[in-house]
Amino acid sequence: MGLTSGNVLWAAVALAVLLFLATLVWWPRLARRGWRAYVGRAGLLLVTQVTLFAAVGLAANRSFLFYGSWADLFGQEQEMGVVVDHGAGSRDVRVVGTRQLDVPGGGRPEVGGQIQKVVVAGERSGIVSPAYVYLPPEYFQPRYARRVFPASVVLTGYPGTAENLIEGLKYPKTAYLLAKEGRMQPMILVMLRPTVAPPRDTECVDVPGGPRTETFFARDLPAAVSGTYRVGTKPRNWGFMGNSTGGYCALKIALHHPDRFAAAAGFSAYYRAAEDVTTGDLFRGDEGLRRRSDLLWSLGHLTQGKSSFLVTTSKQGEDNLRGTREFVARVKSPATVSSITLESGGHNFNTWNREIPPGMVWLSGKLSAA
């Protein structure tokens, strides 16, 4: 059973309850003096406490998906060991595995769609990153064989894993259900984390001397995906969305590259690149690059393109309310902006799961098939 499995969580909860009841029953028998009684009482307390903390930890991890698997928890994840050859005949996107959606008929791609695990090699940036690509059922159906689909890049926050987008935030399943209900068009999702040079948080900046993260997301990734799947190459074919750091990156890339992306949704986004111990020196003394990474500064000083933006916040629980209102006020024609403001909601998965479905419907309405 996986680390995020509900069965594992309920087993831990049941064990904690049983040990608590056992402590109540056996405590009178262990109330005597002597080393055996002392050891028994200490053992019962220790085992009960450990089991209780394990249950709480599993519940928190299942809600926020800090770790996606047992291997991830114990530092045994080896994804970055995938080797991609760049010689003659190599591809920018290499499929290394597939998985099905947890929906009726999910075992058949033409019914439930498919999630492909891939490795993307950036031609310009030189960055190689793992990702997941969700292909909707229509992609495999004969009547759509000639259709070119719209696509959206989807990013996690830092230091999240791409698994969070599938298991915790349920992007593929949400896209599947919304399309089935006719609320959004079938759309390909390219899901990954913004940490393409782990463990460093590069804030989607082209760091002087490397890594060139902005180039990877703005140019390499769309080109690689369009060259592998039936996805258009025009701005109207591409969207970008994400939460937290991923939301900042989505807004930034669409703002600075309206020739690549028609729309972006930032869920709980912030509006200026972080600079701390996780980022290191992002700008190497380049003040122009630092100002450009401030989205509010960019909106006030750079020419705005035709991109559309969606930003989200809450009146209680988020610390980006003021910045979000300022972002909305600074967007000018030909760009457009929309927003979601919850009455309350913290910087967490529960909040984003309330914003992602309407956000995906909004994004779908801004994109078109080629």
N, C-alpha and C positions, 0 to 999 in steps of 0.2 A: 504493500500500500504506500502511496506517495505521501510526501511530507504535508501537502495541502489537502489530503483526502479528508472528507467528513468522517469516515469510519475511524481514522486514526484519532481525530479530535474527540469523538464521542467515547472511544475506548479509554482515552486518557482521563476524561471526565468521570466515566464510570469507575475506573480504578481509584481515582482520588476520593470519590464518595465512599467506596467500599472500605478503603483504608481509614477514612475518618470514622466510619461506624465501627470498624474493628478496634480503633483506639478507644472509643467509648466503652466497648464491651470488655476489652482486656485490661483497661487501666486499673480497675480494683485489684486484679490478680498481680499486677506489677507494682502495687503500692507498698510492698515490703522493703525492708532494708537488704543490703547485700549487692555485690557487684552484678549478679545476674539480673536483678530487678532494675538497677540503674541502666545497664546496657539495653535491656528490653524497652524501657521508657524512651531512652535516647534514640533507639533504632526506629520505634514507631513514629516518633515525632519527625525524625529526619526523612524517612521514606514518605510519610504523608505530605510533608512540606515540598519535597522534591517533585512528587507526582502532581501536587496542586500547581506549582510553578510551571511544570511542563505543560499542563492543560491550558493555563493562561497564555503561555508562550505560543503554543500551537494555535490558539484562537486568534491571537494578535497577528501571527504570521499569515493565517488564512485570510484575514481581513485586509492586510496591507501587503502581503507577498514580499516580505523582505528577502526570503529565500524561496526558490522555486522547486527545489528537490533536496533529497538527503545529501547528494553529492555537493550541491551548492552550499548547504549548511556546513559541511565538514571540509570545505575548501578543496574538493576533489573535482570540480567542474573543469573540463579540459577543452572547451569549445575553441579557444584561441589556437589550439594545436592543428587546426585544419590547414593543410597546405594547398595553395592555389598556384598552378604554374602559369606563367605569363609568356610562354613561348608561342610559336606559331600554332594557330588553331584553338587557342584558349578562349574562354568566354568570360564576359564581365559578370554573369550570374551563373553560379554553379549550384544545382539542386543536390542536396545531400540527404534528404529524407522527406517523408510526407506524413501527415496525420489527418484524421477525419474530424468533423464537427460533431458535437454531442447534440444531434438533432435527429428526428425520425428519418430513416433512410440515409443517415450520414455516411455509411460505408460505400455509397455510390456517389462519385463526384458530380454526376449530372443531376443528382437529387439534393445532396447536402453541401456541394462545393468541396473544396480541398484546401488545406494549409500546407504549403511547401516550405521546408527549412532550406535556406539557401546561404551561400557565401557570395557577397558582392565585392568585386574588385574595382576600385576607382581608377580610371585611366589617367586623369589629370592630377588627382590628389595623391595617388599611390596608397591610399588607405584601403585595407581589406577588413570587412566587417560581416559577422553573421546577421541574419535577418529571417523573418518569416513573411511569406507572401500568401495572402488569402485570395483564392480564386472563387468567385461565386458560382452557383450551379449552372447559370446560363453560359458560362465560359466553355462548358463541356457539352452543351446541347447543340445538336445539328442545326437547328434553325437560327442559332446565333454564330455559326461557324465563321462568318465574314465580318462579324461586328468587332469594332475596336472600342474597348471599354475605357471609361475614366478611371483614374487611380488617385489614391491619396497616401502620402507618407504619414506614418503614425509613430510618434516618439513617446517613450516613457519619461519620467523624471530621472534625476540623478540621485543615487546610483542604481536605479532599478534595472530589472532584466526584461528582455523582450517577452518572456513568459507571462509577465504581469499583464500585458496587453491582451493575452488570450484567456488566461485563467481568472484574473481579478477584475479587469475592466471589460472583458468579454466583447471586444471589438468585432471579431468575426461573427459571433452568434448574433450580436445586435444588428450587424449589417444584413445578415441572412434574414432575420425576422422582419426588419423594416422593409426590405425589398419584397418579401413574400406578402406583406400587408399592403404593398403598393405605395408606401410612404416615401421611399427613396429608390433611385435607380440602382441596378446591379453595379457594384464598384469593386475594383481590386484594391486591397490594402497592403501596403509595404510596411511591416512593423519591425522596429528595432529600437535600441536604446541610443541616446545621444553620445554615450561614452564609447567612441570608436577608437580611442587610444587609451584603454584602461591601464591603471585606475584613474587617470587624470580626467577631470571635468573641463573640457575645452570650451564650453558655452557656445558651440557652433561658430567659433572664431577661426579665421585663417591666421593661426599664430605665426608671427615672424620666425622663420626657420623651421616651421612645421610643429604639429600636424595641420594640414589644410582642411579643417573640418567643414567650413562653410562651402568650399568648393566641392567637397564630397557630396553634401546634401543638396546643394543647389544645382549642380551640373552632372556629376558622375552618376549619382543614384537614379535620377529620371532617365538619363541616356541608357544606362545599363538595363533598366527594367523595360523600357520601350523597345530595346533591341532584342529582348528575350520573350516578352509576352505581347499580347495584342492590346497595347496601350498607345494612345496618341502622343504626339510630341508637342502639341500646341499648349499654350498656357491654360486654355479652357478645359484641357484634358487632365489637369493636375491640381490637386489640393494638398494641404499640409495641416496636420493637427497633432496636438499633444497636451500633456498635463505638466504643470510645474516647469521644470527646465525644458521639457519637450514643448510646452506651450510657448515659452519665450522663443525657442528656436523656430517654431512654426511661424510665429508672427514676424520674426526677424527675416527669415528667408523669403517669405512672400513680399514683405515690404521692400527689401533690397533687390529682389529678382522678380518683378512683375512680368518679365518676359518668359518666365518659367512656370510660375504658379498663379492661378486665377483667384485662389481663395485660401484662407488659413483660419483655423480655430485654435485659440489658446485657452485651455481650461486651467484656471488658477495660475495664469502666467504672471511672471514679473516682467519688468520692462527695461532693465539694465543688467548687463552681464555681471555675474558675481565675480568677486576677486577675493580669494581666500586660500587657505592651505590646500584645498582640493584642486584649485585651478592653476596655482603657480603664477608666474609672470606671463599673462596672456598677451600683453601689448608691447613688451620690450621697449618702453619709453615712447611709443608712437601714440601721441595724443589724438591725432586724427582718427586712428583706428579705435581708440577708446571711446571717443564721442560717437562714432558710427555705431558702436554696440549699444548705445543708449537709444532705445526706440522712440522715446519722447523727444529727444534732441533731433533724431532723424526726421520725425514727422514735421518738426518746425523748421528744418533747415534744408532738407533734400526734396527734390521734385517727387511727388507721389504719383505712382502708376495707377492702373485700373484694377488692382487687386481688391478683393472684399475681405473684411476681417470680422471675426466673432470673438469677443472676449467675455470672460465670466468672472464673477466675484460673488460675495455674500455680504450682507449688512453686518452680520455677526459671525466671527470665526475665521475670516480671511484677513490678511494684512495688505492686500493689494487693491482695496476698495478705492482709495484716493488715486492711485496710479491708473486704475482702470477708467475712472471717470475722466482723468486728464487725457488718456489715450483716445477715448471716444471723442472728446472735444477737439482734438488736434487733427483727426482724420478729415481730409478735404477732398472734394471732387477733383479728379474722376474716381478716386478710391471711395469705398463705402464701408460702413461699420455697423454691426449689430451687437447686442449684448444680452447676457443672461445674468440677473442679479437675484440670488436666493435670499430669503429672509434670514436664514442661518445655515451654516455649513462650513466645516473646517477643511483644512488642507489634507484631504484623505480620500480613500477609494469610494466611500459612501457618497460623498459630495460629487465626485466625478461621474459616478454611475447615474446620478440624477441629471447631469448635464450632457453626457455623451450622446444619448439617443436624439434629443432635439438638435444637438450640434451636428450630428451626422445627417439628419434630414436637411438642415440648413446648408451644409456643405454640398450635398448631392444636388441641391437646387442651383448651385453656383457653377457646376461643372456640366460638361456635355461629352457625349461619345463623339469620336472623330467621324 
